[in-house]
Each structure stands twice: as C-alpha cells, then as structure tokens.
Amino acid sequence: MTEPLLKVEGLVKRFGALVATDSASFDVRDGEVHALIGPNGAGKTTLIHQLSGALKPDAGCVLFAGQDLTRADMAAHVNAGLARSYQITSIFKKLSVLDNLRLALQARRAPSWFGSVQRDAALRDEAEHLLSQVGLIAQARATAGALAHGEQRQLELALALATRPRLLLLDEPMAGMGPDEGRQMVELLLTLKGKTTLLLVEHDMDAVFRLADRISTLVAGRVIATGTPDEIREHPEVRKAYLGDEVSS
Ligand SMILES: Nc1ncnc2c1ncn2[C@@H]1O[C@H](COP(=O)(O)OP(=O)(O)OP(=O)(O)O)[C@@H](O)[C@H]1O
C-alpha cells in the first residue's frame, strides 16, 4: 500500500497534569475525507492545533508527504501544503469578499508582488474562481463583515483553499450554523471531495457519515479506532464511548 499523506505517531500533549493528547496515532490517505470524532474534551482541537503547527507536541511525530513537521511552525506547515481553515477572526471584515481573497492569494506569492495586486487580472480571476467554488461569487463585492455566519465560514474555506493545500484541516465547519447552512456546507465539502484531502473535526454525525471515507475516534486523547463509516458505526468501543445508538440505523 502507498504511504499515507499524513502519518501521526504517538503524539502526546500535556497541559500541566492533564494529558490532552495521549499517544495518539492515525493516518490520512491522499485524496480521502477523514473525520475525527469523539466526546467533548477528548482532545480533537488540541490534536488539530498540533497538526497545524499552532502547538508543539511533547512527544511523538507528525509526518506529512515525507516531511517531518513535528516541530515546524505554522508557516512551514502551510508551505508544505498542510493548511487549516480558521475561525472567523482571520477574515478582514472591513474589506470586500474579493479583496480578502486577493490578499490571501498575494500572501502566497513572492514579496515582489506586493503593490501590484489590485491591477493583476490573473489574481482576480483566481480569486473569482475560488469564490465560485465555495458559492460566494454573487457576494464578491460585499463587505466581508456583512456576510451571514454561514457565508463567512464559506469565505474562510476559500481563504484556506487559496494556499492550495494538499491537506485541509477543518475544525467544526458546521459550528453555529442552522440546518440549511449546515446542509449547504456539507454540499460544498462534497464538491471538494477528490480534489483536496480533508481532515475534519465535527460533532454533526449526519454530516460526518455523509462526508467521510474513514473516521478516527478519539477518546481521552487516544485514537481508539480508525475505520470506514460502517466499521465505526458497528465498533463496540466507539458505540460505548461516543456514538451510543445515535447512528444505529
Ligand atoms: N490551552 C489549554 N490549557 C489547558 N487545558 C487545555 C488547553 N486546551 C485544551 N485543554 C484541555 O484539554 C482537553 C482537550 O480539549 P480539546 O478542546 O482539545 O477537546 P475537544 O475534543 O476539541 O473538545 P470539544 O469537542 O468540546 O471541542 C480538555 O480537558 C481541555 O480542557
């Protein structure tokens, strides 16, 4: 079998006496949508922070596309193709949707590009392409801060895609959304399937079981099982620790 795109081995993160990530191991294959599920406080966000370079692990290693990123900072992660979709704070709320995208694209280019962004038709085309991809092209001229919550999450996704990630980390992309916005986000993520490898933390089990090719379950900082949605649905330990009868059908 080919090497996985992301390999996480024995990752440990302690906060004082609390072991938030306790020798967690799992892998993500190139092209798949991989979901990370688990109860509140299981350590999912802490794990994502370590995979994006925001937190340094105390032990273990993170291998991405053959590179050891265990101790690398966030910029090195993005350069390697491992990006994270941020919370709403990363959006420049006073700028237009299009200008937010242009800035994100500009950040990817060499410094000599600085200043020529507004004039660059290629950059605008790419920004518009990304906005079409996430369903925001009609709002291109709108002020980012005036977008609805779900639309701001779509913009974050476009900003993350602007870094051309090989693997995109998504921490609760459906958080705070109503049912309609949540459904739209699932549809949008389905359009990315096969184009960008996704590692998704999500509590909405309908969304997880619709989107994921494989699922890893984290309990008390440990990955207790990785498998296909069917395998995870029927896994006795996962059912006991997290799913219960929620996904029995
Ligand atoms: N910066 C920190 N300092 C101290 N403890 C922390 C810190 N960040 C997280 N924790 C603790 O680590 C544990 C794991 O938290 P984490 O947020 O990673 O869990 P989670 O699975 O993402 O939870 P949820 O599903 O509720 O978002 C929790 O007990 C949390 O209180």
The ligand as an ORCA input file, in Angstrom:
! r2SCAN-3c Opt
* xyz 0 1
  N      -4.601     25.670     26.482
  C      -5.069     24.743     27.332
  N      -4.685     24.749     28.627
  C      -5.140     23.808     29.492
  N      -6.003     22.825     29.157
  C      -6.425     22.793     27.881
  C      -5.988     23.741     26.908
  N      -6.590     23.440     25.719
  C      -7.354     22.357     25.941
  N      -7.268     21.974     27.241
  C      -7.923     20.802     27.840
  O      -7.545     19.679     27.053
  C      -8.633     18.774     26.933
  C      -8.943     18.549     25.469
  O      -9.550     19.739     24.948
  P      -9.928     19.911     23.427
  O     -10.502     21.276     23.262
  O      -8.771     19.549     22.577
  O     -11.064     18.814     23.261
  P     -12.132     18.631     22.081
  O     -12.215     17.167     21.818
  O     -11.790     19.506     20.942
  O     -13.457     19.129     22.800
  P     -14.808     19.749     22.146
  O     -15.424     18.670     21.324
  O     -15.629     20.079     23.363
  O     -14.403     20.962     21.345
  C      -9.794     19.367     27.723
  O      -9.789     18.800     29.022
  C      -9.444     20.847     27.768
  O      -9.997     21.462     28.916
*
